[in-house]
Amino acid sequence: MGHDNVFDPALSVPLILRLPSRLPEGLRVDGLVRNVDIFPTVLEVVGLEDVLPLSGESLASLISAAEEGTPPPIERETYMETYMETYMGAHRPFAVGVVLPDGTRAEIGIVLKGVRTNRWKYVVREPALFFGEDKLPSVSDRVLDLVRTRQFFDLEVDPRESQNVIDAHPDVARVFERKLATYTAREAAKPAADTVELDASEKARLRALGYLE
């Protein structure tokens, strides 16, 4: 989810489903959904069985609960990141500039990752490789630590995500830190994608969008 950030103004996109005779018309469902949930939802709604392991979960139970006026079966949570590291690296326009001990400047690629529930959102910023590169700039761990940040938001009282309350709720934040570590480990364990060679027109399109230099 997201390109240059993982905050709600970039992520709050309505999901609209339409399938006459299969889905109720005009029903509004409040809750968190993910892009990976769309495919398993479609499979269940049309009555097809998923024969492959899927990262997402069907939203059919949420739709049924909303239609019946009952609470959702579980509180959902979402994992988000600015780039899926298996496929892409950090993007230079969103790099963080740092000053090295000798006074020179360097750019550090970053990736934002987070976990969100209806009330809480935990976001970390970490150094990451630039797209097409295989190592970080030669900077000290102290400099890299300046790039690393942790933010924790109580969305019930701070829907604009302007107040970092990680020090006020350390126990809850640690729970979300473990959640994020679980998601990150799960993503890292996935098989690497096959390498695809881009032709000149595909590279030109990516360059026009700023993904290649």
C-alpha positions as semicolon CSV with decimal commas, in nm:
position;residue;x (nm);y (nm);z (nm)
1;M;0,000;0,000;0,000
2;G;0,120;0,347;-0,075
3;H;0,408;0,493;-0,276
4;D;0,585;0,767;-0,083
5;N;0,400;0,738;0,250
6;V;0,178;0,511;0,455
7;F;-0,047;0,771;0,615
8;D;-0,423;0,773;0,583
9;P;-0,464;1,053;0,325
10;A;-0,270;0,831;0,082
11;L;-0,427;0,502;0,190
12;S;-0,794;0,585;0,243
13;V;-0,933;0,474;-0,092
14;P;-1,289;0,339;-0,109
15;L;-1,333;-0,012;-0,243
16;I;-1,646;-0,039;-0,458
17;L;-1,784;-0,381;-0,549
18;R;-2,073;-0,437;-0,786
19;L;-2,221;-0,773;-0,876
20;P;-2,600;-0,776;-0,923
21;S;-2,778;-1,074;-0,762
22;R;-2,463;-1,163;-0,567
23;L;-2,392;-0,849;-0,363
24;P;-2,646;-0,625;-0,184
25;E;-2,706;-0,293;-0,357
26;G;-2,618;0,029;-0,175
27;L;-2,462;-0,142;0,125
28;R;-2,181;0,047;0,297
29;V;-1,927;-0,152;0,498
30;D;-1,695;0,022;0,743
31;G;-1,365;-0,150;0,801
32;L;-1,008;-0,197;0,690
33;V;-0,935;-0,379;0,365
34;R;-0,621;-0,450;0,167
35;N;-0,549;-0,486;-0,202
36;V;-0,459;-0,851;-0,144
37;D;-0,812;-0,912;-0,011
38;I;-0,981;-0,831;-0,341
39;F;-0,896;-1,150;-0,527
40;P;-1,007;-1,396;-0,254
41;T;-1,324;-1,190;-0,208
42;V;-1,411;-1,219;-0,577
43;L;-1,345;-1,593;-0,569
44;E;-1,582;-1,648;-0,275
45;V;-1,854;-1,419;-0,406
46;V;-1,871;-1,596;-0,742
47;G;-1,846;-1,938;-0,580
48;L;-1,499;-2,042;-0,695
49;E;-1,254;-2,228;-0,475
50;D;-0,906;-2,087;-0,422
51;V;-0,658;-2,361;-0,507
52;L;-0,344;-2,153;-0,449
53;P;-0,216;-2,004;-0,121
54;L;-0,326;-1,640;-0,105
55;S;-0,191;-1,355;0,104
56;G;-0,532;-1,192;0,143
57;E;-0,857;-1,286;0,310
58;S;-1,207;-1,279;0,169
59;L;-1,421;-0,984;0,274
60;A;-1,744;-1,180;0,226
61;S;-1,794;-1,225;0,601
62;L;-1,766;-0,848;0,654
63;I;-2,024;-0,788;0,383
64;S;-2,262;-1,045;0,535
65;A;-2,222;-0,897;0,884
66;A;-2,296;-0,546;0,756
67;E;-2,600;-0,673;0,566
68;E;-2,735;-0,843;0,880
69;G;-2,648;-0,549;1,104
70;T;-2,419;-0,756;1,325
71;P;-2,065;-0,671;1,440
72;P;-1,783;-0,789;1,214
73;P;-1,650;-1,134;1,308
74;I;-1,298;-1,008;1,388
75;E;-1,112;-0,678;1,421
76;R;-0,904;-0,647;1,109
77;E;-0,552;-0,513;1,083
78;T;-0,353;-0,413;0,778
79;Y;0,014;-0,425;0,692
80;M;0,152;-0,149;0,471
81;E;0,482;-0,047;0,315
82;T;0,593;0,214;0,066
83;Y;0,764;-0,043;-0,154
84;M;0,755;-0,420;-0,171
85;E;1,123;-0,490;-0,126
86;T;1,108;-0,822;-0,308
87;Y;1,042;-0,632;-0,630
88;M;1,150;-0,271;-0,592
89;G;1,388;-0,053;-0,396
90;A;1,369;0,293;-0,249
91;H;1,283;0,581;-0,480
92;R;1,532;0,871;-0,501
93;P;1,277;1,156;-0,489
94;F;1,184;1,039;-0,138
95;A;1,540;0,990;-0,011
96;V;1,662;1,142;0,316
97;G;1,962;1,374;0,296
98;V;2,229;1,338;0,565
99;V;2,552;1,525;0,638
100;L;2,856;1,301;0,682
101;P;3,133;1,369;0,937
102;D;3,355;1,516;0,663
103;G;3,085;1,768;0,575
104;T;2,973;1,605;0,252
105;R;2,613;1,510;0,191
106;A;2,471;1,172;0,103
107;E;2,127;1,044;0,015
108;I;1,983;0,747;0,203
109;G;1,698;0,551;0,053
110;I;1,412;0,481;0,290
111;V;1,119;0,245;0,322
112;L;0,818;0,303;0,546
113;K;0,639;0,005;0,698
114;G;0,347;-0,012;0,934
115;V;0,058;-0,195;1,093
116;R;-0,285;-0,038;1,139
117;T;-0,604;-0,130;1,323
118;N;-0,915;0,083;1,358
119;R;-0,763;0,263;1,656
120;W;-0,384;0,232;1,634
121;K;-0,116;0,278;1,369
122;Y;0,251;0,190;1,410
123;V;0,497;0,316;1,144
124;V;0,872;0,271;1,114
125;R;1,114;0,433;0,872
126;E;1,424;0,234;0,781
127;P;1,719;0,270;0,541
128;A;1,668;0,083;0,214
129;L;1,851;0,018;-0,111
130;F;1,778;0,242;-0,404
131;F;1,611;0,075;-0,698
132;G;1,880;-0,094;-0,908
133;E;2,155;-0,076;-0,643
134;D;2,294;-0,355;-0,429
135;K;2,442;-0,175;-0,128
136;L;2,375;0,119;0,100
137;P;2,604;0,425;0,091
138;S;2,920;0,389;0,300
139;V;2,801;0,567;0,610
140;S;2,830;0,484;0,977
141;D;2,563;0,308;1,182
142;R;2,521;0,634;1,373
143;V;2,417;0,811;1,054
144;L;2,182;0,529;0,959
145;D;2,026;0,552;1,306
146;L;1,937;0,914;1,229
147;V;1,725;0,787;0,941
148;R;1,542;0,528;1,151
149;T;1,222;0,650;1,318
150;R;0,926;0,493;1,500
151;Q;0,583;0,653;1,519
152;F;0,269;0,539;1,699
153;F;-0,068;0,707;1,655
154;D;-0,396;0,684;1,845
155;L;-0,638;0,739;1,558
156;E;-0,942;0,777;1,785
157;V;-0,811;1,104;1,928
158;D;-0,566;1,195;1,650
159;P;-0,711;1,102;1,309
160;R;-0,466;1,339;1,137
161;E;-0,170;1,135;1,267
162;S;0,007;1,442;1,403
163;Q;0,098;1,326;1,756
164;N;0,349;1,046;1,811
165;V;0,230;0,874;2,133
166;I;0,487;0,592;2,139
167;D;0,620;0,708;2,477
168;A;0,270;0,742;2,624
169;H;0,165;0,387;2,526
170;P;0,486;0,180;2,533
171;D;0,317;-0,153;2,607
172;V;0,069;-0,121;2,321
173;A;0,345;0,000;2,090
174;R;0,552;-0,309;2,169
175;V;0,258;-0,529;2,068
176;F;0,247;-0,353;1,732
177;E;0,624;-0,375;1,699
178;R;0,592;-0,754;1,727
179;K;0,306;-0,754;1,478
180;L;0,519;-0,565;1,228
181;A;0,813;-0,801;1,282
182;T;0,582;-1,095;1,207
183;Y;0,456;-0,937;0,885
184;T;0,807;-0,841;0,776
185;A;0,940;-1,192;0,836
186;R;0,648;-1,338;0,642
187;E;0,716;-1,111;0,345
188;A;1,089;-1,189;0,353
189;A;1,017;-1,563;0,348
190;K;0,825;-1,542;0,022
191;P;1,007;-1,675;-0,286
192;A;1,180;-1,411;-0,493
193;A;1,006;-1,314;-0,813
194;D;1,147;-1,426;-1,145
195;T;1,371;-1,170;-1,313
196;V;1,203;-0,997;-1,605
197;E;1,404;-0,816;-1,871
198;L;1,241;-0,487;-1,969
199;D;1,243;-0,371;-2,326
200;A;1,328;-0,013;-2,430
201;S;0,967;0,110;-2,431
202;E;0,899;-0,029;-2,083
203;K;1,214;0,133;-1,948
204;A;1,112;0,462;-2,109
205;R;0,771;0,449;-1,941
206;L;0,927;0,379;-1,599
207;R;1,178;0,658;-1,657
208;A;0,896;0,900;-1,740
209;L;0,730;0,809;-1,411
210;G;1,053;0,870;-1,221
211;Y;1,129;0,509;-1,130
212;L;1,445;0,492;-1,342
213;E;1,714;0,749;-1,408
